[in-house]
Every structure is written in C-alpha cells, then in structure tokens.
Amino acid sequence: MARQSSKARARDRPVPFQQGSLDALCGIYAIVNAISFLCPELDGDDCRALFARLVRKLRTIRRKALKTLWRGLNLGHVRRLLRHAVRWVTRRFGPELGVQRIRHKLRDAPRLSSLWRELRHELGDGTIAIIGIGGLEAHWSVAIRTGRTWLKLIDSDGLTALKRSACAVVPCTRRYVLDSHEVLLIRRLKTKA
C-alpha cells in the first residue's frame, strides 16, 4: 500500500476553529477583560457571571440580538453594555469606575501622532481603554499601556501589542485602523468603604 502524502494527511485533520473565529463577541470580551484588569478582586466565576449578564443584556440593547453573534457590536452597543457592567461591579464589589471618551478635538481631527500622544498621557495609573480596531481586523480590544512605538493590549483574540508603524487613523486595509471615535477610557476612581 502506498504511503499517503503529508498534504493528504493534513486534509484529513482540518484545523479546528478557535473560540472567537466564528463569533463576533469581542466587544463583550473587551468589557470583561477591562473590568477584570481594573478590579482584580473579581475571580473567574465573577467574570463568567458578568459575561452571562452582558450576553443576556443584548436582548434589551439590540432588537435582533442574535445578529450580534456574527456581526458584532457598534460603539453605542459597547457603551451601553459597559455602563451596565460598571453599575453591576460597583453594586456588587464596591469599586467605582468612570468611563469617558477621548477629547472631542482628537475625535474630530484624528492624526495618529495626536491619538498616540493622548493614549500615552491617559493610560496607566488605573486607566485603560477599550478601543475599536478596523482595517486588517474588525475587533474590540483593551489597551493598557502605550510606548513610543507600541500599544500594549489584553485581548480575547491573542493580540498582545500593536506596533505604531502598523496602525493608521484613516480607513485602509493594510493597517490596523484605530478609530478615535471608538476609544473609551475607563478609570478606577475609588472603592467604597
């Protein structure tokens, strides 16, 4: 009997899809990752409970909630889910979190250098950002630090950092596009006594 070629063997064992390959729930993952980063007192069960609450909340914020599974969330959806998550965490665990957008001036006239400078100024000391990424990938992620040439991420898709040279603020398909309108700063304010 002839031996099968490696190509034939490879077709027999297809590469399995990973969680997130077929769904578009990265917005919910970004919210949970952001909250768990700012509130280390939450354990795995708390984060699973938050994820379940946010998935259930989809019914009230999006008329056709099931479409979220493959189409994803827009900025308005992420903002509403984030407000819900912040209220739940504050009621249940005590820490108060503030959410704001980046300065209006930067949203209206985006330049990569200005956006990068703003993120370098804002991130750190209890402040992170949920960012919308377009271009090479349509995705929501969490930025925790910014250097001169990189943006450090905690991400549900395995991204660990974005190089500044691979980013843009104007639509293109060959770079990661950082939309200045889709940057939500989240800050840990205080803990209730």
Summary of the structure (lengths in Angstrom):
residues: 193
radius of gyration: 18.9
end to end distance: 75.2
largest distance: 75.2
contacts: 540
relative contact order: 0.16
helix: 43%
strand: 26%
